[in-house]
Amino acid sequence: SNYGSTTVDVGAPGDYILSTYLLDWGGPGYTQAWLSGTSMAAPHVTGTVGLLLVQNPTWTYQQVKDRIMSTA
């Protein structure tokens, strides 16, 4: 969402992001579209988690969260 209990904890771009887009729920194919919102910001944070886990595969969830929160 836009903020934590009192402040923003981690910022990620979520406005005007180029993304894949399903052309039609019943039809074939995808295209690209410029989208905005938390659905566009979440993959950036998820990518950060993935990069940390590739470099530190034995880290726990808490260790990953702590590193992001202490360096964001």
All heavy atoms as TSV, in Angstrom:
chain	resi	resn	atom	element	x	y	z
A	1	SER	N	N	0.842	-1.185	0.000
A	1	SER	CA	C	0.000	0.000	0.000
A	1	SER	C	C	0.881	1.239	0.000
A	1	SER	O	O	2.091	1.152	-0.122
A	1	SER	CB	C	-0.966	-0.035	1.170
A	1	SER	OG	O	-0.349	0.362	2.352
A	2	ASN	N	N	0.315	2.373	0.211
A	2	ASN	CA	C	1.047	3.622	0.092
A	2	ASN	C	C	1.905	3.960	1.302
A	2	ASN	O	O	2.813	4.778	1.198
A	2	ASN	CB	C	0.074	4.787	-0.138
A	2	ASN	CG	C	-0.661	4.639	-1.438
A	2	ASN	OD1	O	-0.344	3.786	-2.240
A	2	ASN	ND2	N	-1.649	5.470	-1.641
A	3	TYR	N	N	1.631	3.391	2.461
A	3	TYR	CA	C	2.375	3.778	3.656
A	3	TYR	C	C	2.273	2.698	4.723
A	3	TYR	O	O	1.366	1.879	4.714
A	3	TYR	CB	C	1.856	5.104	4.210
A	3	TYR	CG	C	0.361	5.134	4.401
A	3	TYR	CD1	C	-0.216	4.683	5.569
A	3	TYR	CD2	C	-0.473	5.576	3.387
A	3	TYR	CE1	C	-1.588	4.692	5.733
A	3	TYR	CE2	C	-1.846	5.589	3.554
A	3	TYR	CZ	C	-2.401	5.149	4.730
A	3	TYR	OH	O	-3.756	5.153	4.882
A	4	GLY	N	N	3.245	2.719	5.641
A	4	GLY	CA	C	3.215	1.822	6.788
A	4	GLY	C	C	2.334	2.410	7.875
A	4	GLY	O	O	1.524	3.300	7.617
A	5	SER	N	N	2.493	1.950	9.098
A	5	SER	CA	C	1.630	2.438	10.181
A	5	SER	C	C	1.822	3.932	10.427
A	5	SER	O	O	0.879	4.631	10.789
A	5	SER	CB	C	1.886	1.645	11.456
A	5	SER	OG	O	3.240	1.758	11.840
A	6	THR	N	N	3.044	4.440	10.221
A	6	THR	CA	C	3.278	5.879	10.394
A	6	THR	C	C	4.076	6.496	9.259
A	6	THR	O	O	4.010	7.697	9.046
A	6	THR	CB	C	4.011	6.167	11.727
A	6	THR	OG1	O	5.250	5.457	11.725
A	6	THR	CG2	C	3.159	5.753	12.913
A	7	THR	N	N	4.875	5.705	8.537
A	7	THR	CA	C	5.713	6.226	7.464
A	7	THR	C	C	5.841	5.187	6.353
A	7	THR	O	O	5.490	4.021	6.531
A	7	THR	CB	C	7.128	6.557	7.963
A	7	THR	OG1	O	7.726	5.349	8.431
A	7	THR	CG2	C	7.118	7.588	9.068
A	8	VAL	N	N	6.409	5.595	5.237
A	8	VAL	CA	C	6.715	4.656	4.156
A	8	VAL	C	C	7.937	3.850	4.571
A	8	VAL	O	O	8.940	4.401	5.015
A	8	VAL	CB	C	6.997	5.419	2.844
A	8	VAL	CG1	C	7.509	4.473	1.770
A	8	VAL	CG2	C	5.743	6.146	2.382
A	9	ASP	N	N	7.860	2.533	4.437
A	9	ASP	CA	C	8.986	1.669	4.788
A	9	ASP	C	C	9.882	1.400	3.580
A	9	ASP	O	O	11.097	1.487	3.666
A	9	ASP	CB	C	8.482	0.349	5.362
A	9	ASP	CG	C	7.775	0.536	6.683
A	9	ASP	OD1	O	8.255	1.334	7.505
A	9	ASP	OD2	O	6.737	-0.094	6.897
A	10	VAL	N	N	9.283	1.042	2.463
A	10	VAL	CA	C	10.020	0.743	1.243
A	10	VAL	C	C	9.289	1.409	0.086
A	10	VAL	O	O	8.068	1.258	-0.038
A	10	VAL	CB	C	10.112	-0.778	0.985
A	10	VAL	CG1	C	10.810	-1.072	-0.330
A	10	VAL	CG2	C	10.822	-1.481	2.127
A	11	GLY	N	N	10.012	2.139	-0.729
A	11	GLY	CA	C	9.405	2.771	-1.894
A	11	GLY	C	C	9.729	1.994	-3.154
A	11	GLY	O	O	10.843	1.517	-3.324
A	12	ALA	N	N	8.745	1.853	-4.027
A	12	ALA	CA	C	8.943	1.188	-5.309
A	12	ALA	C	C	8.108	1.913	-6.349
A	12	ALA	O	O	7.001	2.369	-6.052
A	12	ALA	CB	C	8.527	-0.276	-5.215
A	13	PRO	N	N	8.626	2.044	-7.569
A	13	PRO	CA	C	7.847	2.741	-8.595
A	13	PRO	C	C	6.557	2.002	-8.900
A	13	PRO	O	O	6.544	0.782	-9.016
A	13	PRO	CB	C	8.786	2.753	-9.801
A	13	PRO	CG	C	9.755	1.650	-9.558
A	13	PRO	CD	C	9.874	1.514	-8.077
A	14	GLY	N	N	5.474	2.733	-9.004
A	14	GLY	CA	C	4.197	2.105	-9.286
A	14	GLY	C	C	3.332	2.921	-10.218
A	14	GLY	O	O	2.152	2.646	-10.385
A	15	ASP	N	N	3.919	3.929	-10.866
A	15	ASP	CA	C	3.135	4.796	-11.735
A	15	ASP	C	C	3.719	4.763	-13.146
A	15	ASP	O	O	4.920	4.965	-13.335
A	15	ASP	CB	C	3.150	6.229	-11.198
A	15	ASP	CG	C	2.173	7.136	-11.917
A	15	ASP	OD1	O	1.071	6.670	-12.270
A	15	ASP	OD2	O	2.509	8.309	-12.123
A	16	TYR	N	N	2.855	4.468	-14.104
A	16	TYR	CA	C	3.229	4.466	-15.508
A	16	TYR	C	C	4.359	3.459	-15.764
A	16	TYR	O	O	5.433	3.793	-16.251
A	16	TYR	CB	C	3.619	5.877	-15.957
A	16	TYR	CG	C	3.506	6.095	-17.451
A	16	TYR	CD1	C	2.282	5.989	-18.106
A	16	TYR	CD2	C	4.614	6.402	-18.211
A	16	TYR	CE1	C	2.181	6.177	-19.467
A	16	TYR	CE2	C	4.529	6.605	-19.577
A	16	TYR	CZ	C	3.310	6.483	-20.204
A	16	TYR	OH	O	3.222	6.669	-21.560
A	17	ILE	N	N	4.103	2.180	-15.422
A	17	ILE	CA	C	5.063	1.089	-15.585
A	17	ILE	C	C	4.636	0.245	-16.787
A	17	ILE	O	O	3.472	-0.173	-16.877
A	17	ILE	CB	C	5.107	0.205	-14.323
A	17	ILE	CG1	C	5.433	1.035	-13.077
A	17	ILE	CG2	C	6.075	-0.961	-14.498
A	17	ILE	CD1	C	6.790	1.671	-13.070
A	18	LEU	N	N	5.546	-0.010	-17.710
A	18	LEU	CA	C	5.249	-0.856	-18.859
A	18	LEU	C	C	5.192	-2.306	-18.405
A	18	LEU	O	O	6.133	-2.815	-17.802
A	18	LEU	CB	C	6.313	-0.675	-19.943
A	18	LEU	CG	C	6.066	-1.429	-21.250
A	18	LEU	CD1	C	4.771	-0.968	-21.917
A	18	LEU	CD2	C	7.246	-1.242	-22.190
A	19	SER	N	N	4.082	-2.976	-18.691
A	19	SER	CA	C	3.885	-4.338	-18.225
A	19	SER	C	C	3.198	-5.171	-19.297
A	19	SER	O	O	2.614	-4.632	-20.241
A	19	SER	CB	C	3.010	-4.322	-16.960
A	19	SER	OG	O	2.850	-5.629	-16.449
A	20	THR	N	N	3.266	-6.483	-19.148
A	20	THR	CA	C	2.488	-7.344	-20.038
A	20	THR	C	C	1.019	-7.212	-19.672
A	20	THR	O	O	0.667	-6.927	-18.533
A	20	THR	CB	C	2.914	-8.814	-19.905
A	20	THR	OG1	O	2.813	-9.205	-18.536
A	20	THR	CG2	C	4.330	-9.025	-20.392
A	21	TYR	N	N	0.167	-7.423	-20.662
A	21	TYR	CA	C	-1.271	-7.208	-20.454
A	21	TYR	C	C	-2.037	-8.219	-21.285
A	21	TYR	O	O	-1.815	-8.341	-22.495
A	21	TYR	CB	C	-1.621	-5.775	-20.883
A	21	TYR	CG	C	-2.988	-5.326	-20.447
A	21	TYR	CD1	C	-3.225	-4.930	-19.144
A	21	TYR	CD2	C	-4.046	-5.292	-21.349
A	21	TYR	CE1	C	-4.473	-4.501	-18.735
A	21	TYR	CE2	C	-5.300	-4.872	-20.951
A	21	TYR	CZ	C	-5.506	-4.474	-19.641
A	21	TYR	OH	O	-6.740	-4.054	-19.244
A	22	LEU	N	N	-2.933	-8.955	-20.643
A	22	LEU	CA	C	-3.752	-9.952	-21.317
A	22	LEU	C	C	-4.743	-9.246	-22.244
A	22	LEU	O	O	-5.487	-8.370	-21.811
A	22	LEU	CB	C	-4.501	-10.790	-20.271
A	22	LEU	CG	C	-5.345	-11.944	-20.766
A	22	LEU	CD1	C	-4.475	-12.971	-21.497
A	22	LEU	CD2	C	-6.041	-12.616	-19.585
A	23	LEU	N	N	-4.728	-9.609	-23.508
A	23	LEU	CA	C	-5.595	-8.948	-24.486
A	23	LEU	C	C	-7.073	-9.144	-24.172
A	23	LEU	O	O	-7.859	-8.217	-24.218
A	23	LEU	CB	C	-5.299	-9.463	-25.896
A	23	LEU	CG	C	-3.999	-8.973	-26.512
A	23	LEU	CD1	C	-3.741	-9.671	-27.842
A	23	LEU	CD2	C	-4.033	-7.477	-26.718
A	24	ASP	N	N	-7.459	-10.373	-23.885
A	24	ASP	CA	C	-8.865	-10.685	-23.632
A	24	ASP	C	C	-8.897	-11.914	-22.741
A	24	ASP	O	O	-8.210	-12.891	-23.010
A	24	ASP	CB	C	-9.587	-10.944	-24.955
A	24	ASP	CG	C	-11.071	-11.230	-24.784
A	24	ASP	OD1	O	-11.589	-11.049	-23.665
A	24	ASP	OD2	O	-11.698	-11.629	-25.770
A	25	TRP	N	N	-9.704	-11.879	-21.705
A	25	TRP	CA	C	-9.736	-13.007	-20.764
A	25	TRP	C	C	-10.009	-14.333	-21.457
A	25	TRP	O	O	-9.499	-15.353	-21.077
A	25	TRP	CB	C	-10.765	-12.759	-19.667
A	25	TRP	CG	C	-10.326	-11.698	-18.720
A	25	TRP	CD1	C	-10.790	-10.415	-18.660
A	25	TRP	CD2	C	-9.310	-11.790	-17.721
A	25	TRP	NE1	N	-10.126	-9.701	-17.698
A	25	TRP	CE2	C	-9.213	-10.527	-17.096
A	25	TRP	CE3	C	-8.469	-12.810	-17.306
A	25	TRP	CZ2	C	-8.318	-10.271	-16.079
A	25	TRP	CZ3	C	-7.570	-12.551	-16.283
A	25	TRP	CH2	C	-7.505	-11.301	-15.681
A	26	GLY	N	N	-10.828	-14.326	-22.500
A	26	GLY	CA	C	-11.144	-15.579	-23.184
A	26	GLY	C	C	-10.343	-15.805	-24.442
A	26	GLY	O	O	-10.365	-16.880	-25.016
A	27	GLY	N	N	-9.602	-14.777	-24.887
A	27	GLY	CA	C	-8.898	-14.870	-26.156
A	27	GLY	C	C	-7.414	-15.132	-25.995
A	27	GLY	O	O	-6.895	-15.191	-24.892
A	28	PRO	N	N	-6.743	-15.268	-27.116
A	28	PRO	CA	C	-5.304	-15.570	-27.077
A	28	PRO	C	C	-4.453	-14.300	-26.967
A	28	PRO	O	O	-4.863	-13.221	-27.380
A	28	PRO	CB	C	-5.080	-16.227	-28.436
A	28	PRO	CG	C	-6.073	-15.552	-29.330
A	28	PRO	CD	C	-7.287	-15.291	-28.453
A	29	GLY	N	N	-3.305	-14.468	-26.412
A	29	GLY	CA	C	-2.274	-13.465	-26.520
A	29	GLY	C	C	-2.210	-12.379	-25.464
A	29	GLY	O	O	-3.135	-12.148	-24.713
A	30	TYR	N	N	-1.059	-11.774	-25.475
A	30	TYR	CA	C	-0.750	-10.676	-24.565
A	30	TYR	C	C	-0.237	-9.502	-25.379
A	30	TYR	O	O	0.201	-9.645	-26.508
A	30	TYR	CB	C	0.335	-11.097	-23.560
A	30	TYR	CG	C	-0.122	-12.126	-22.572
A	30	TYR	CD1	C	-0.082	-13.477	-22.875
A	30	TYR	CD2	C	-0.590	-11.743	-21.327
A	30	TYR	CE1	C	-0.509	-14.429	-21.960
A	30	TYR	CE2	C	-1.013	-12.684	-20.405
A	30	TYR	CZ	C	-0.966	-14.025	-20.727
A	30	TYR	OH	O	-1.387	-14.951	-19.826
A	31	THR	N	N	-0.257	-8.356	-24.789
A	31	THR	CA	C	0.349	-7.166	-25.366
A	31	THR	C	C	1.083	-6.457	-24.232
A	31	THR	O	O	1.306	-7.053	-23.185
A	31	THR	CB	C	-0.727	-6.244	-26.014
A	31	THR	OG1	O	-0.059	-5.196	-26.711
A	31	THR	CG2	C	-1.685	-5.674	-24.991
A	32	GLN	N	N	1.449	-5.213	-24.435
A	32	GLN	CA	C	2.051	-4.418	-23.373
A	32	GLN	C	C	1.183	-3.200	-23.134
A	32	GLN	O	O	0.540	-2.694	-24.053
A	32	GLN	CB	C	3.461	-3.983	-23.752
A	32	GLN	CG	C	4.428	-5.140	-23.830
A	32	GLN	CD	C	5.823	-4.684	-24.205
A	32	GLN	OE1	O	6.011	-3.736	-24.945
A	32	GLN	NE2	N	6.817	-5.378	-23.678
A	33	ALA	N	N	1.152	-2.755	-21.890
A	33	ALA	CA	C	0.363	-1.582	-21.537
A	33	ALA	C	C	1.069	-0.843	-20.404
A	33	ALA	O	O	1.797	-1.438	-19.610
A	33	ALA	CB	C	-1.032	-1.994	-21.093
A	34	TRP	N	N	0.851	0.470	-20.329
A	34	TRP	CA	C	1.368	1.297	-19.241
A	34	TRP	C	C	0.342	1.276	-18.121
A	34	TRP	O	O	-0.797	1.690	-18.312
A	34	TRP	CB	C	1.616	2.730	-19.725
A	34	TRP	CG	C	2.689	2.794	-20.765
A	34	TRP	CD1	C	2.520	2.833	-22.117
A	34	TRP	CD2	C	4.091	2.805	-20.545
A	34	TRP	NE1	N	3.729	2.868	-22.748
A	34	TRP	CE2	C	4.722	2.859	-21.803
A	34	TRP	CE3	C	4.891	2.779	-19.406
A	34	TRP	CZ2	C	6.102	2.887	-21.956
A	34	TRP	CZ3	C	6.265	2.809	-19.560
A	34	TRP	CH2	C	6.858	2.860	-20.812
A	35	LEU	N	N	0.724	0.740	-16.960
A	35	LEU	CA	C	-0.196	0.566	-15.843
A	35	LEU	C	C	0.352	1.249	-14.594
A	35	LEU	O	O	1.540	1.528	-14.494
A	35	LEU	CB	C	-0.420	-0.926	-15.576
A	35	LEU	CG	C	-0.923	-1.745	-16.769
A	35	LEU	CD1	C	-0.885	-3.229	-16.457
A	35	LEU	CD2	C	-2.325	-1.318	-17.161
A	36	SER	N	N	-0.530	1.485	-13.626
A	36	SER	CA	C	-0.133	2.130	-12.375
A	36	SER	C	C	-0.803	1.422	-11.194
A	36	SER	O	O	-1.826	0.777	-11.350
A	36	SER	CB	C	-0.564	3.598	-12.379
A	36	SER	OG	O	0.097	4.296	-13.403
A	37	GLY	N	N	-0.193	1.548	-10.028
A	37	GLY	CA	C	-0.781	1.011	-8.802
A	37	GLY	C	C	0.159	0.074	-8.070
A	37	GLY	O	O	1.282	-0.198	-8.498
A	38	THR	N	N	-0.336	-0.448	-6.957
A	38	THR	CA	C	0.492	-1.344	-6.146
A	38	THR	C	C	0.815	-2.638	-6.879
A	38	THR	O	O	1.832	-3.267	-6.593
A	38	THR	CB	C	-0.193	-1.663	-4.801
A	38	THR	OG1	O	-1.500	-2.183	-5.057
A	38	THR	CG2	C	-0.300	-0.430	-3.926
A	39	SER	N	N	-0.020	-3.026	-7.840
A	39	SER	CA	C	0.279	-4.222	-8.631
A	39	SER	C	C	1.517	-4.029	-9.494
A	39	SER	O	O	2.142	-4.997	-9.914
A	39	SER	CB	C	-0.912	-4.587	-9.523
A	39	SER	OG	O	-2.005	-4.989	-8.745
A	40	MET	N	N	1.876	-2.807	-9.765
A	40	MET	CA	C	3.086	-2.518	-10.528
A	40	MET	C	C	4.291	-2.336	-9.609
A	40	MET	O	O	5.424	-2.593	-10.007
A	40	MET	CB	C	2.899	-1.262	-11.387
A	40	MET	CG	C	1.836	-1.389	-12.450
A	40	MET	SD	S	2.242	-2.646	-13.694
A	40	MET	CE	C	1.304	-4.051	-13.126
A	41	ALA	N	N	4.070	-1.902	-8.384
A	41	ALA	CA	C	5.165	-1.701	-7.429
A	41	ALA	C	C	5.607	-3.019	-6.784
A	41	ALA	O	O	6.794	-3.225	-6.523
A	41	ALA	CB	C	4.746	-0.711	-6.347
A	42	ALA	N	N	4.672	-3.909	-6.535
A	42	ALA	CA	C	4.981	-5.168	-5.838
A	42	ALA	C	C	6.075	-5.989	-6.525
A	42	ALA	O	O	6.944	-6.545	-5.834
A	42	ALA	CB	C	3.713	-5.994	-5.659
A	43	PRO	N	N	6.109	-6.098	-7.863
A	43	PRO	CA	C	7.188	-6.881	-8.482
A	43	PRO	C	C	8.580	-6.309	-8.235
A	43	PRO	O	O	9.553	-7.066	-8.187
A	43	PRO	CB	C	6.844	-6.843	-9.975
A	43	PRO	CG	C	5.371	-6.611	-10.023
A	43	PRO	CD	C	5.086	-5.722	-8.848
A	44	HIS	N	N	8.690	-4.996	-8.066
A	44	HIS	CA	C	10.004	-4.405	-7.777
A	44	HIS	C	C	10.498	-4.850	-6.400
A	44	HIS	O	O	11.668	-5.196	-6.223
A	44	HIS	CB	C	9.939	-2.877	-7.834
A	44	HIS	CG	C	9.735	-2.351	-9.216
A	44	HIS	ND1	N	8.497	-2.176	-9.765
A	44	HIS	CD2	C	10.629	-1.977	-10.150
A	44	HIS	CE1	C	8.640	-1.708	-10.987
A	44	HIS	NE2	N	9.923	-1.576	-11.245
A	45	VAL	N	N	9.616	-4.856	-5.429
A	45	VAL	CA	C	9.991	-5.300	-4.078
A	45	VAL	C	C	10.282	-6.798	-4.091
A	45	VAL	O	O	11.257	-7.257	-3.488
A	45	VAL	CB	C	8.888	-4.949	-3.062
A	45	VAL	CG1	C	9.260	-5.448	-1.673
A	45	VAL	CG2	C	8.642	-3.446	-3.041
A	46	THR	N	N	9.469	-7.560	-4.802
A	46	THR	CA	C	9.688	-9.005	-4.903
A	46	THR	C	C	11.038	-9.305	-5.549
A	46	THR	O	O	11.745	-10.231	-5.134
A	46	THR	CB	C	8.550	-9.654	-5.705
A	46	THR	OG1	O	7.314	-9.352	-5.067
A	46	THR	CG2	C	8.720	-11.157	-5.796
A	47	GLY	N	N	11.408	-8.514	-6.557
A	47	GLY	CA	C	12.713	-8.682	-7.187
A	47	GLY	C	C	13.852	-8.434	-6.215
A	47	GLY	O	O	14.868	-9.134	-6.251
A	48	THR	N	N	13.676	-7.456	-5.337
A	48	THR	CA	C	14.673	-7.178	-4.310
A	48	THR	C	C	14.846	-8.392	-3.397
A	48	THR	O	O	15.973	-8.795	-3.081
A	48	THR	CB	C	14.265	-5.947	-3.482
A	48	THR	OG1	O	14.136	-4.839	-4.358
A	48	THR	CG2	C	15.271	-5.647	-2.390
A	49	VAL	N	N	13.731	-8.981	-2.995
A	49	VAL	CA	C	13.775	-10.190	-2.158
A	49	VAL	C	C	14.506	-11.310	-2.894
A	49	VAL	O	O	15.374	-11.984	-2.329
A	49	VAL	CB	C	12.355	-10.632	-1.748
A	49	VAL	CG1	C	12.378	-11.994	-1.077
A	49	VAL	CG2	C	11.713	-9.599	-0.849
A	50	GLY	N	N	14.175	-11.502	-4.162
A	50	GLY	CA	C	14.818	-12.547	-4.949
A	50	GLY	C	C	16.318	-12.358	-5.059
A	50	GLY	O	O	17.091	-13.315	-4.928
A	51	LEU	N	N	16.754	-11.113	-5.313
A	51	LEU	CA	C	18.186	-10.850	-5.406
A	51	LEU	C	C	18.903	-11.140	-4.089
A	51	LEU	O	O	20.008	-11.694	-4.085
A	51	LEU	CB	C	18.422	-9.402	-5.829
A	51	LEU	CG	C	18.077	-9.075	-7.281
A	51	LEU	CD1	C	18.130	-7.564	-7.507
A	51	LEU	CD2	C	19.017	-9.792	-8.228
A	52	LEU	N	N	18.276	-10.766	-2.984
A	52	LEU	CA	C	18.888	-11.055	-1.682
A	52	LEU	C	C	18.996	-12.557	-1.436
A	52	LEU	O	O	20.009	-13.043	-0.926
A	52	LEU	CB	C	18.081	-10.400	-0.553
A	52	LEU	CG	C	18.281	-8.909	-0.380
A	52	LEU	CD1	C	17.264	-8.347	0.603
A	52	LEU	CD2	C	19.689	-8.607	0.098
A	53	LEU	N	N	17.955	-13.300	-1.809
A	53	LEU	CA	C	17.976	-14.741	-1.566
A	53	LEU	C	C	18.948	-15.486	-2.480
A	53	LEU	O	O	19.510	-16.503	-2.085
A	53	LEU	CB	C	16.572	-15.322	-1.706
A	53	LEU	CG	C	15.637	-14.995	-0.548
A	53	LEU	CD1	C	14.217	-15.459	-0.854
A	53	LEU	CD2	C	16.134	-15.622	0.743
A	54	VAL	N	N	19.169	-14.977	-3.686
A	54	VAL	CA	C	20.168	-15.594	-4.565
A	54	VAL	C	C	21.554	-15.457	-3.950
A	54	VAL	O	O	22.356	-16.401	-3.981
A	54	VAL	CB	C	20.124	-14.957	-5.975
A	54	VAL	CG1	C	21.370	-15.294	-6.769
A	54	VAL	CG2	C	18.887	-15.417	-6.718
A	55	GLN	N	N	21.833	-14.300	-3.370
A	55	GLN	CA	C	23.136	-14.069	-2.759
A	55	GLN	C	C	23.267	-14.691	-1.369
A	55	GLN	O	O	24.378	-14.939	-0.900
A	55	GLN	CB	C	23.405	-12.565	-2.660
A	55	GLN	CG	C	23.564	-11.896	-4.002
A	55	GLN	CD	C	24.776	-12.413	-4.763
A	55	GLN	OE1	O	25.864	-12.534	-4.214
A	55	GLN	NE2	N	24.577	-12.745	-6.028
A	56	ASN	N	N	22.116	-14.924	-0.714
A	56	ASN	CA	C	22.101	-15.432	0.668
A	56	ASN	C	C	21.023	-16.508	0.801
A	56	ASN	O	O	20.012	-16.308	1.478
A	56	ASN	CB	C	21.808	-14.276	1.631
A	56	ASN	CG	C	22.761	-13.115	1.438
A	56	ASN	OD1	O	23.898	-13.165	1.874
A	56	ASN	ND2	N	22.304	-12.086	0.744
A	57	PRO	N	N	21.213	-17.657	0.161
A	57	PRO	CA	C	20.149	-18.667	0.103
A	57	PRO	C	C	19.752	-19.272	1.450
A	57	PRO	O	O	18.679	-19.876	1.553
A	57	PRO	CB	C	20.713	-19.734	-0.834
A	57	PRO	CG	C	22.188	-19.527	-0.823
A	57	PRO	CD	C	22.401	-18.060	-0.554
A	58	THR	N	N	20.565	-19.108	2.460
A	58	THR	CA	C	20.216	-19.685	3.763
A	58	THR	C	C	19.488	-18.701	4.677
A	58	THR	O	O	19.106	-19.062	5.784
A	58	THR	CB	C	21.485	-20.193	4.485
A	58	THR	OG1	O	22.368	-19.089	4.722
A	58	THR	CG2	C	22.191	-21.257	3.664
A	59	TRP	N	N	19.321	-17.467	4.223
A	59	TRP	CA	C	18.654	-16.469	5.060
A	59	TRP	C	C	17.201	-16.836	5.303
A	59	TRP	O	O	16.518	-17.367	4.426
A	59	TRP	CB	C	18.711	-15.095	4.413
A	59	TRP	CG	C	20.006	-14.368	4.619
A	59	TRP	CD1	C	21.164	-14.878	5.110
A	59	TRP	CD2	C	20.256	-13.004	4.313
A	59	TRP	NE1	N	22.135	-13.903	5.136
A	59	TRP	CE2	C	21.608	-12.753	4.655
A	59	TRP	CE3	C	19.495	-11.979	3.784
A	59	TRP	CZ2	C	22.188	-11.508	4.487
A	59	TRP	CZ3	C	20.080	-10.735	3.617
A	59	TRP	CH2	C	21.410	-10.503	3.965
A	60	THR	N	N	16.731	-16.501	6.494
A	60	THR	CA	C	15.324	-16.685	6.836
A	60	THR	C	C	14.516	-15.488	6.333
A	60	THR	O	O	15.070	-14.455	5.947
A	60	THR	CB	C	15.144	-16.777	8.363
A	60	THR	OG1	O	15.518	-15.515	8.935
A	60	THR	CG2	C	15.983	-17.900	8.963
A	61	TYR	N	N	13.203	-15.640	6.375
A	61	TYR	CA	C	12.312	-14.530	6.024
A	61	TYR	C	C	12.659	-13.286	6.834
A	61	TYR	O	O	12.731	-12.183	6.300
A	61	TYR	CB	C	10.861	-14.952	6.286
A	61	TYR	CG	C	9.920	-13.782	6.415
A	61	TYR	CD1	C	9.426	-13.144	5.287
A	61	TYR	CD2	C	9.528	-13.312	7.665
A	61	TYR	CE1	C	8.566	-12.060	5.392
A	61	TYR	CE2	C	8.674	-12.219	7.786
A	61	TYR	CZ	C	8.193	-11.607	6.645
A	61	TYR	OH	O	7.358	-10.534	6.754
A	62	GLN	N	N	12.887	-13.472	8.126
A	62	GLN	CA	C	13.167	-12.326	8.999
A	62	GLN	C	C	14.479	-11.644	8.632
A	62	GLN	O	O	14.579	-10.427	8.666
A	62	GLN	CB	C	13.172	-12.756	10.469
A	62	GLN	CG	C	13.169	-11.583	11.430
A	62	GLN	CD	C	11.914	-10.736	11.313
A	62	GLN	OE1	O	10.803	-11.243	11.362
A	62	GLN	NE2	N	12.076	-9.423	11.131
A	63	GLN	N	N	15.492	-12.415	8.269
A	63	GLN	CA	C	16.765	-11.825	7.870
A	63	GLN	C	C	16.616	-11.000	6.590
A	63	GLN	O	O	17.190	-9.915	6.475
A	63	GLN	CB	C	17.818	-12.916	7.672
A	63	GLN	CG	C	18.303	-13.520	8.971
A	63	GLN	CD	C	19.193	-14.715	8.732
A	63	GLN	OE1	O	18.817	-15.667	8.052
A	63	GLN	NE2	N	20.397	-14.661	9.300
A	64	VAL	N	N	15.846	-11.511	5.636
A	64	VAL	CA	C	15.609	-10.776	4.393
A	64	VAL	C	C	14.859	-9.480	4.698
A	64	VAL	O	O	15.242	-8.400	4.247
A	64	VAL	CB	C	14.826	-11.635	3.385
A	64	VAL	CG1	C	14.395	-10.813	2.181
A	64	VAL	CG2	C	15.650	-12.837	2.943
A	65	LYS	N	N	13.811	-9.575	5.485
A	65	LYS	CA	C	13.019	-8.391	5.837
A	65	LYS	C	C	13.891	-7.369	6.572
A	65	LYS	O	O	13.842	-6.172	6.272
A	65	LYS	CB	C	11.825	-8.788	6.704
A	65	LYS	CG	C	10.971	-7.621	7.098
A	65	LYS	CD	C	9.807	-8.046	7.964
A	65	LYS	CE	C	9.047	-6.820	8.484
A	65	LYS	NZ	N	8.010	-7.179	9.434
A	66	ASP	N	N	14.669	-7.823	7.535
A	66	ASP	CA	C	15.539	-6.924	8.291
A	66	ASP	C	C	16.525	-6.187	7.385
A	66	ASP	O	O	16.760	-4.991	7.542
A	66	ASP	CB	C	16.290	-7.664	9.393
A	66	ASP	CG	C	15.394	-8.119	10.524
A	66	ASP	OD1	O	14.245	-7.644	10.627
A	66	ASP	OD2	O	15.846	-8.993	11.307
A	67	ARG	N	N	17.104	-6.889	6.410
A	67	ARG	CA	C	18.075	-6.271	5.516
A	67	ARG	C	C	17.385	-5.207	4.652
A	67	ARG	O	O	17.904	-4.120	4.459
A	67	ARG	CB	C	18.756	-7.323	4.635
A	67	ARG	CG	C	19.749	-6.755	3.624
A	67	ARG	CD	C	20.875	-5.908	4.278
A	67	ARG	NE	N	21.670	-6.667	5.199
A	67	ARG	CZ	C	22.826	-7.250	4.912
A	67	ARG	NH1	N	23.334	-7.125	3.708
A	67	ARG	NH2	N	23.470	-7.933	5.827
A	68	ILE	N	N	16.215	-5.532	4.126
A	68	ILE	CA	C	15.497	-4.548	3.309
A	68	ILE	C	C	15.127	-3.326	4.139
A	68	ILE	O	O	15.326	-2.186	3.724
A	68	ILE	CB	C	14.235	-5.182	2.673
A	68	ILE	CG1	C	14.656	-6.212	1.618
A	68	ILE	CG2	C	13.345	-4.127	2.048
A	68	ILE	CD1	C	13.521	-7.051	1.078
A	69	MET	N	N	14.600	-3.554	5.335
A	69	MET	CA	C	14.159	-2.445	6.176
A	69	MET	C	C	15.334	-1.594	6.658
A	69	MET	O	O	15.182	-0.391	6.836
A	69	MET	CB	C	13.365	-2.970	7.363
A	69	MET	CG	C	12.085	-3.701	6.964
A	69	MET	SD	S	10.910	-2.655	6.132
A	69	MET	CE	C	10.266	-1.749	7.524
A	70	SER	N	N	16.489	-2.193	6.846
A	70	SER	CA	C	17.634	-1.430	7.358
A	70	SER	C	C	18.409	-0.705	6.262
A	70	SER	O	O	19.233	0.150	6.562
A	70	SER	CB	C	18.588	-2.349	8.138
A	70	SER	OG	O	19.223	-3.260	7.276
A	71	THR	N	N	18.142	-1.044	5.001
A	71	THR	CA	C	18.897	-0.429	3.914
A	71	THR	C	C	18.023	0.349	2.925
A	71	THR	O	O	18.549	0.953	1.993
A	71	THR	CB	C	19.706	-1.473	3.141
A	71	THR	OG1	O	18.816	-2.461	2.610
A	71	THR	CG2	C	20.738	-2.138	4.039
A	72	ALA	N	N	16.728	0.295	3.112
A	72	ALA	CA	C	15.824	0.988	2.172
A	72	ALA	C	C	15.850	2.490	2.406
A	72	ALA	O	O	16.048	2.965	3.492
A	72	ALA	CB	C	14.401	0.461	2.337
